[in-house]
Amino acid sequence: ISLKEIYFMLLENDAFLSELKDLFAKHKDHGTVFIITKCVPESQFLKKSKKTGAPAPTGIKCLMRATDGKKKISTIVLPKNAVKFQTSLANIQKTNMDALKVENSKECKEKKTKAQA
């Protein structure tokens, strides 16, 4: 096991989504949850499959990571599961982003004019 695998716990897609729900629930009143998306080229999987002898998966994958600063989770989304995963992720984000603050446009404009002066 490499240090990167320990740093981010690699989960299946459904397990990742359920853990993400738990992270959002844990930080409902205060705190932040970061979600990071990264494209993983096929060449990285080819290097690993040559070492293990397993057949290499084809296509570009999407690496999803989520953290609250303490707990870190990740998953790899295959192209065939991308639409289902994205809709599930969007639903989770919509339901858990109710604590966002609405900025008053007048206050924002005043701050900008003070900063420019």
N, CA, C and O atoms as a DFTB+ gen file, in Angstrom:
468 C
 N C O
     1  1       0.860      -1.183       0.000
     2  2       0.000       0.000       0.000
     3  2       0.900       1.238       0.000
     4  3       1.809       1.369       0.819
     5  1       0.620       2.132      -0.935
     6  2       1.419       3.349      -1.024
     7  2       0.874       4.404      -0.063
     8  3      -0.219       4.268       0.485
     9  1       1.658       5.446       0.121
    10  2       1.271       6.537       1.008
    11  2       0.036       7.256       0.486
    12  3      -0.806       7.694       1.271
    13  1      -0.081       7.382      -0.851
    14  2      -1.250       8.041      -1.433
    15  2      -2.521       7.247      -1.169
    16  3      -3.575       7.835      -0.924
    17  1      -2.438       5.916      -1.216
    18  2      -3.615       5.094      -0.968
    19  2      -4.074       5.208       0.477
    20  3      -5.271       5.133       0.754
    21  1      -3.141       5.388       1.396
    22  2      -3.505       5.565       2.792
    23  2      -4.096       6.953       3.004
    24  3      -5.051       7.112       3.765
    25  1      -3.534       7.960       2.333
    26  2      -3.958       9.336       2.503
    27  2      -5.411       9.531       2.070
    28  3      -6.186      10.174       2.779
    29  1      -5.781       8.988       0.929
    30  2      -7.163       9.046       0.457
    31  2      -7.697       7.626       0.379
    32  3      -7.170       6.801      -0.367
    33  1      -8.741       7.337       1.146
    34  2      -9.338       6.026       1.172
    35  2     -10.145       5.819      -0.117
    36  3     -11.121       6.530      -0.353
    37  1      -9.743       4.848      -0.953
    38  2     -10.401       4.600      -2.231
    39  2     -11.616       3.708      -2.013
    40  3     -11.501       2.603      -1.483
    41  1     -12.789       4.201      -2.428
    42  2     -14.051       3.507      -2.222
    43  2     -14.740       3.237      -3.551
    44  3     -14.372       3.801      -4.581
    45  1     -15.732       2.375      -3.517
    46  2     -16.624       2.180      -4.660
    47  2     -17.511       3.416      -4.784
    48  3     -17.627       4.193      -3.837
    49  1     -18.130       3.599      -5.933
    50  2     -18.915       4.812      -6.187
    51  2     -20.055       5.001      -5.191
    52  3     -20.226       6.097      -4.657
    53  1     -20.836       3.955      -4.933
    54  2     -21.969       4.083      -4.015
    55  2     -21.508       4.331      -2.583
    56  3     -22.118       5.111      -1.852
    57  1     -20.427       3.662      -2.189
    58  2     -19.881       3.876      -0.849
    59  2     -19.347       5.297      -0.700
    60  3     -19.479       5.910       0.359
    61  1     -18.744       5.815      -1.765
    62  2     -18.246       7.194      -1.748
    63  2     -19.397       8.169      -1.534
    64  3     -19.287       9.096      -0.732
    65  1     -20.497       7.962      -2.249
    66  2     -21.640       8.864      -2.130
    67  2     -22.253       8.805      -0.728
    68  3     -22.651       9.836      -0.187
    69  1     -22.332       7.627      -0.145
    70  2     -22.885       7.528       1.211
    71  2     -21.942       8.165       2.239
    72  3     -22.405       8.805       3.183
    73  1     -20.631       7.996       2.065
    74  2     -19.670       8.649       2.959
    75  2     -19.724      10.167       2.794
    76  3     -19.567      10.910       3.762
    77  1     -19.948      10.620       1.555
    78  2     -20.057      12.051       1.300
    79  2     -21.284      12.626       2.003
    80  3     -21.231      13.730       2.544
    81  1     -22.387      11.879       1.997
    82  2     -23.582      12.313       2.730
    83  2     -23.254      12.461       4.210
    84  3     -23.671      13.426       4.851
    85  1     -22.507      11.501       4.749
    86  2     -22.131      11.558       6.165
    87  2     -21.240      12.763       6.460
    88  3     -21.391      13.410       7.496
    89  1     -20.303      13.070       5.541
    90  2     -19.445      14.238       5.724
    91  2     -20.274      15.525       5.748
    92  3     -20.052      16.399       6.586
    93  1     -21.225      15.630       4.825
    94  2     -22.080      16.807       4.790
    95  2     -22.933      16.900       6.056
    96  3     -23.116      17.988       6.601
    97  1     -23.458      15.762       6.524
    98  2     -24.279      15.756       7.734
    99  2     -23.455      16.159       8.956
   100  3     -23.942      16.862       9.842
   101  1     -22.213      15.710       8.993
   102  2     -21.322      16.025      10.119
   103  2     -21.039      17.522      10.190
   104  3     -20.898      18.075      11.281
   105  1     -20.956      18.178       9.043
   106  2     -20.626      19.601       8.984
   107  2     -21.829      20.451       8.585
   108  3     -21.682      21.470       7.911
   109  1     -23.002      20.030       9.001
   110  2     -24.225      20.747       8.650
   111  2     -24.238      22.153       9.248
   112  3     -24.572      23.117       8.558
   113  1     -23.877      22.275      10.523
   114  2     -23.930      23.567      11.204
   115  2     -22.684      24.408      10.992
   116  3     -22.770      25.630      10.869
   117  1     -21.528      23.764      10.950
   118  2     -20.280      24.492      10.772
   119  2     -19.259      23.586      10.098
   120  3     -19.357      22.362      10.176
   121  1     -18.293      24.188       9.446
   122  2     -17.249      23.410       8.786
   123  2     -17.392      23.449       7.280
   124  3     -18.343      24.011       6.738
   125  1     -16.425      22.839       6.620
   126  2     -16.357      22.858       5.170
   127  2     -16.062      21.466       4.646
   128  3     -15.305      20.706       5.250
   129  1     -16.669      21.139       3.513
   130  2     -16.377      19.896       2.805
   131  2     -15.871      20.275       1.419
   132  3     -16.553      20.977       0.673
   133  1     -14.681      19.813       1.081
   134  2     -14.085      20.087      -0.216
   135  2     -14.282      18.890      -1.131
   136  3     -14.067      17.751      -0.719
   137  1     -14.694      19.141      -2.380
   138  2     -14.828      18.089      -3.382
   139  2     -13.920      18.443      -4.543
   140  3     -14.015      19.534      -5.104
   141  1     -13.038      17.521      -4.905
   142  2     -12.050      17.746      -5.953
   143  2     -12.276      16.724      -7.059
   144  3     -12.457      15.537      -6.784
   145  1     -12.267      17.182      -8.306
   146  2     -12.426      16.316      -9.471
   147  2     -11.159      16.387     -10.309
   148  3     -10.611      17.467     -10.530
   149  1     -10.696      15.234     -10.771
   150  2      -9.470      15.195     -11.569
   151  2      -9.611      14.114     -12.639
   152  3     -10.060      13.005     -12.349
   153  1      -9.232      14.433     -13.863
   154  2      -9.198      13.435     -14.929
   155  2      -7.934      12.602     -14.791
   156  3      -6.841      13.136     -14.605
   157  1      -8.094      11.296     -14.883
   158  2      -6.953      10.393     -14.776
   159  2      -6.724       9.769     -16.145
   160  3      -7.577       9.022     -16.623
   161  1      -5.594      10.056     -16.788
   162  2      -5.339       9.493     -18.116
   163  2      -5.104       7.991     -18.057
   164  3      -4.731       7.433     -17.026
   165  1      -5.334       7.363     -19.194
   166  2      -5.201       5.910     -19.293
   167  2      -3.768       5.456     -19.042
   168  3      -3.553       4.329     -18.594
   169  1      -2.795       6.296     -19.318
   170  2      -1.395       5.910     -19.176
   171  2      -1.048       5.547     -17.738
   172  3      -0.203       4.679     -17.520
   173  1      -1.676       6.186     -16.745
   174  2      -1.401       5.845     -15.356
   175  2      -1.880       4.441     -15.028
   176  3      -1.238       3.728     -14.257
   177  1      -3.004       4.039     -15.607
   178  2      -3.507       2.693     -15.360
   179  2      -2.677       1.644     -16.106
   180  3      -2.523       0.519     -15.631
   181  1      -2.145       2.014     -17.270
   182  2      -1.317       1.079     -18.026
   183  2      -0.048       0.729     -17.265
   184  3       0.381      -0.425     -17.276
   185  1       0.559       1.714     -16.603
   186  2       1.761       1.451     -15.827
   187  2       1.477       0.469     -14.696
   188  3       2.265      -0.445     -14.455
   189  1       0.367       0.651     -14.010
   190  2       0.015      -0.215     -12.896
   191  2      -0.359      -1.609     -13.376
   192  3      -0.027      -2.599     -12.724
   193  1      -1.058      -1.699     -14.526
   194  2      -1.495      -3.008     -15.002
   195  2      -0.315      -3.832     -15.519
   196  3      -0.357      -5.060     -15.450
   197  1       0.732      -3.192     -16.032
   198  2       1.911      -3.932     -16.474
   199  2       2.608      -4.582     -15.289
   200  3       3.130      -5.692     -15.403
   201  1       2.618      -3.889     -14.144
   202  2       3.245      -4.456     -12.948
   203  2       2.450      -5.633     -12.403
   204  3       3.029      -6.640     -11.999
   205  1       1.133      -5.513     -12.390
   206  2       0.296      -6.562     -11.807
   207  2      -0.075      -7.640     -12.806
   208  3      -0.424      -8.750     -12.404
   209  1      -0.011      -7.349     -14.086
   210  2      -0.384      -8.319     -15.114
   211  2      -1.867      -8.328     -15.416
   212  3      -2.320      -9.133     -16.230
   213  1      -2.634      -7.459     -14.785
   214  2      -4.073      -7.396     -15.015
   215  2      -4.349      -6.616     -16.298
   216  3      -3.553      -5.758     -16.681
   217  1      -5.467      -6.904     -16.965
   218  2      -5.797      -6.130     -18.162
   219  2      -6.109      -4.684     -17.800
   220  3      -6.783      -4.413     -16.807
   221  1      -5.612      -3.764     -18.614
   222  2      -5.793      -2.336     -18.347
   223  2      -7.183      -1.890     -18.772
   224  3      -7.633      -2.241     -19.863
   225  1      -7.875      -1.120     -17.932
   226  2      -9.155      -0.558     -18.343
   227  2      -8.942       0.525     -19.392
   228  3      -7.911       1.198     -19.396
   229  1      -9.905       0.690     -20.270
   230  2      -9.758       1.668     -21.345
   231  2     -10.581       2.909     -21.052
   232  3     -11.566       2.854     -20.315
   233  1     -10.172       4.031     -21.635
   234  2     -10.900       5.281     -21.488
   235  2     -10.350       6.144     -20.369
   236  3      -9.565       5.687     -19.538
   237  1     -10.770       7.388     -20.362
   238  2     -10.346       8.330     -19.330
   239  2     -11.297       8.196     -18.142
   240  3     -12.517       8.154     -18.298
   241  1     -10.710       8.132     -16.972
   242  2     -11.491       8.018     -15.749
   243  2     -11.505       9.349     -15.021
   244  3     -10.706      10.241     -15.308
   245  1     -12.416       9.468     -14.083
   246  2     -12.536      10.675     -13.279
   247  2     -12.268      10.302     -11.827
   248  3     -12.946       9.443     -11.264
   249  1     -11.286      10.944     -11.231
   250  2     -10.963      10.721      -9.829
   251  2     -11.689      11.776      -9.006
   252  3     -11.491      12.974      -9.207
   253  1     -12.529      11.329      -8.083
   254  2     -13.277      12.225      -7.211
   255  2     -12.720      12.085      -5.802
   256  3     -12.563      10.976      -5.292
   257  1     -12.428      13.211      -5.186
   258  2     -11.935      13.226      -3.817
   259  2     -12.809      14.159      -3.003
   260  3     -13.306      15.167      -3.505
   261  1     -12.990      13.807      -1.734
   262  2     -13.722      14.664      -0.815
   263  2     -13.008      14.625       0.532
   264  3     -12.527      13.579       0.967
   265  1     -12.949      15.778       1.179
   266  2     -12.309      15.855       2.482
   267  2     -12.939      16.966       3.307
   268  3     -13.468      17.944       2.778
   269  1     -12.865      16.785       4.609
   270  2     -13.258      17.841       5.534
   271  2     -12.053      18.354       6.308
   272  3     -12.204      19.093       7.280
   273  1     -10.875      17.970       5.884
   274  2      -9.647      18.346       6.563
   275  2      -9.127      17.242       7.452
   276  3      -7.932      17.195       7.745
   277  1     -10.002      16.351       7.887
   278  2      -9.606      15.229       8.741
   279  2      -9.826      13.898       8.029
   280  3      -8.910      13.081       7.932
   281  1     -11.032      13.686       7.536
   282  2     -11.367      12.444       6.841
   283  2     -11.272      12.676       5.343
   284  3     -11.783      13.669       4.826
   285  1     -10.619      11.760       4.654
   286  2     -10.416      11.891       3.209
   287  2     -10.927      10.636       2.519
   288  3     -10.576       9.520       2.901
   289  1     -11.765      10.829       1.492
   290  2     -12.293       9.704       0.727
   291  2     -12.118       9.984      -0.756
   292  3     -12.011      11.140      -1.167
   293  1     -12.089       8.933      -1.555
   294  2     -11.947       9.100      -2.999
   295  2     -12.570       7.915      -3.715
   296  3     -12.794       6.858      -3.125
   297  1     -12.846       8.111      -4.999
   298  2     -13.360       7.052      -5.860
   299  2     -12.950       7.347      -7.292
   300  3     -12.638       8.485      -7.642
   301  1     -12.954       6.311      -8.111
   302  2     -12.672       6.463      -9.534
   303  2     -13.958       6.145     -10.285
   304  3     -14.533       5.067     -10.133
   305  1     -14.401       7.103     -11.100
   306  2     -15.647       6.955     -11.853
   307  2     -15.300       6.568     -13.285
   308  3     -14.570       7.279     -13.975
   309  1     -15.829       5.442     -13.715
   310  2     -15.629       4.984     -15.092
   311  2     -16.586       5.722     -16.024
   312  3     -17.634       6.196     -15.584
   313  1     -16.235       5.824     -17.308
   314  2     -17.102       6.550     -18.246
   315  2     -18.520       5.987     -18.325
   316  3     -19.474       6.746     -18.496
   317  1     -18.670       4.670     -18.204
   318  2     -20.010       4.088     -18.319
   319  2     -20.890       4.421     -17.103
   320  3     -22.115       4.351     -17.200
   321  1     -20.285       4.780     -15.962
   322  2     -21.037       5.119     -14.757
   323  2     -21.106       6.616     -14.506
   324  3     -21.663       7.045     -13.495
   325  1     -20.554       7.413     -15.399
   326  2     -20.390       8.842     -15.146
   327  2     -21.718       9.575     -15.001
   328  3     -21.856      10.408     -14.104
   329  1     -22.685       9.293     -15.846
   330  2     -23.963      10.024     -15.808
   331  2     -24.721       9.713     -14.520
   332  3     -25.238      10.620     -13.869
   333  1     -24.786       8.454     -14.159
   334  2     -25.476       8.048     -12.925
   335  2     -24.796       8.660     -11.702
   336  3     -25.462       9.163     -10.798
   337  1     -23.475       8.612     -11.684
   338  2     -22.724       9.159     -10.551
   339  2     -22.919      10.665     -10.450
   340  3     -23.104      11.196      -9.355
   341  1     -22.880      11.352     -11.580
   342  2     -22.999      12.810     -11.580
   343  2     -24.371      13.254     -11.091
   344  3     -24.470      14.231     -10.349
   345  1     -25.426      12.557     -11.489
   346  2     -26.765      12.930     -11.025
   347  2     -26.908      12.688      -9.527
   348  3     -27.525      13.488      -8.823
   349  1     -26.341      11.593      -9.040
   350  2     -26.392      11.314      -7.604
   351  2     -25.599      12.352      -6.823
   352  3     -26.044      12.822      -5.775
   353  1     -24.425      12.709      -7.333
   354  2     -23.591      13.720      -6.678
   355  2     -24.288      15.075      -6.669
   356  3     -24.250      15.784      -5.663
   357  1     -24.919      15.438      -7.774
   358  2     -25.633      16.719      -7.849
   359  2     -26.786      16.765      -6.850
   360  3     -27.022      17.798      -6.225
   361  1     -27.502      15.660      -6.697
   362  2     -28.607      15.611      -5.731
   363  2     -28.092      15.781      -4.306
   364  3     -28.696      16.499      -3.509
   365  1     -26.990      15.133      -3.985
   366  2     -26.407      15.254      -2.645
   367  2     -25.974      16.687      -2.387
   368  3     -26.211      17.230      -1.308
   369  1     -25.340      17.296      -3.378
   370  2     -24.880      18.669      -3.202
   371  2     -26.041      19.640      -3.059
   372  3     -25.983      20.556      -2.238
   373  1     -27.095      19.452      -3.846
   374  2     -28.251      20.346      -3.765
   375  2     -28.927      20.268      -2.401
   376  3     -29.319      21.292      -1.840
   377  1     -29.063      19.068      -1.872
   378  2     -29.746      18.914      -0.586
   379  2     -28.910      19.416       0.582
   380  3     -29.465      19.781       1.619
   381  1     -27.594      19.444       0.440
   382  2     -26.738      19.815       1.565
   383  2     -26.154      21.213       1.464
   384  3     -25.354      21.601       2.316
   385  1     -26.522      21.971       0.463
   386  2     -26.013      23.333       0.339
   387  2     -27.060      24.358       0.722
   388  3     -27.194      25.393       0.069
   389  1     -27.803      24.072       1.781
   390  2     -28.834      24.995       2.211
   391  2     -28.313      26.024       3.213
   392  3     -29.036      26.959       3.557
   393  1     -27.092      25.875       3.683
   394  2     -26.536      26.810       4.662
   395  2     -25.711      27.911       4.008
   396  3     -25.023      28.659       4.702
   397  1     -25.769      28.021       2.690
   398  2     -25.021      29.073       2.010
   399  2     -25.627      30.436       2.326
   400  3     -26.847      30.586       2.404
   401  1     -24.765      31.414       2.504
   402  2     -25.223      32.756       2.822
   403  2     -25.433      33.555       1.537
   404  3     -24.633      33.465       0.605
   405  1     -26.498      34.325       1.493
   406  2     -26.780      35.186       0.352
   407  2     -26.120      36.528       0.625
   408  3     -26.369      37.151       1.657
   409  1     -25.285      36.967      -0.294
   410  2     -24.606      38.244      -0.121
   411  2     -25.521      39.389      -0.533
   412  3     -26.258      39.291      -1.514
   413  1     -25.463      40.445       0.211
   414  2     -26.219      41.643      -0.118
   415  2     -25.428      42.402      -1.177
   416  3     -24.275      42.768      -0.946
   417  1     -26.032      42.639      -2.322
   418  2     -25.311      43.260      -3.435
   419  2     -24.867      44.682      -3.105
   420  3     -23.819      45.114      -3.585
   421  1     -25.628      45.421      -2.302
   422  2     -25.246      46.791      -1.933
   423  2     -23.963      46.779      -1.090
   424  3     -23.064      47.593      -1.302
   425  1     -23.893      45.848      -0.136
   426  2     -22.704      45.756       0.710
   427  2     -21.483      45.369      -0.108
   428  3     -20.390      45.884       0.128
   429  1     -21.655      44.475      -1.060
   430  2     -20.537      44.062      -1.913
   431  2     -20.017      45.236      -2.735
   432  3     -18.806      45.417      -2.866
   433  1     -20.933      46.039      -3.293
   434  2     -20.526      47.190      -4.099
   435  2     -19.809      48.224      -3.250
   436  3     -18.841      48.840      -3.697
   437  1     -20.287      48.418      -2.013
   438  2     -19.640      49.373      -1.115
   439  2     -18.227      48.929      -0.764
   440  3     -17.314      49.753      -0.719
   441  1     -18.038      47.641      -0.516
   442  2     -16.722      47.110      -0.192
   443  2     -15.766      47.275      -1.373
   444  3     -14.592      47.595      -1.187
   445  1     -16.269      47.055      -2.580
   446  2     -15.435      47.191      -3.768
   447  2     -15.012      48.632      -3.993
   448  3     -13.862      48.896      -4.341
   449  1     -15.936      49.566      -3.796
   450  2     -15.589      50.970      -3.999
   451  2     -14.624      51.468      -2.937
   452  3     -13.760      52.294      -3.234
   453  1     -14.749      50.985      -1.700
   454  2     -13.816      51.347      -0.645
   455  2     -12.425      50.779      -0.922
   456  3     -11.415      51.435      -0.665
   457  1     -12.382      49.567      -1.444
   458  2     -11.097      48.937      -1.751
   459  2     -10.389      49.638      -2.897
   460  3      -9.162      49.730      -2.906
   461  1     -11.154      50.134      -3.866
   462  2     -10.552      50.807      -5.027
   463  2     -10.081      52.201      -4.657
   464  3      -9.128      52.697      -5.259
   465  1     -10.708      52.843      -3.696
   466  2     -10.357      54.229      -3.324
   467  2      -9.085      54.321      -2.520
   468  3      -8.671      55.416      -2.141
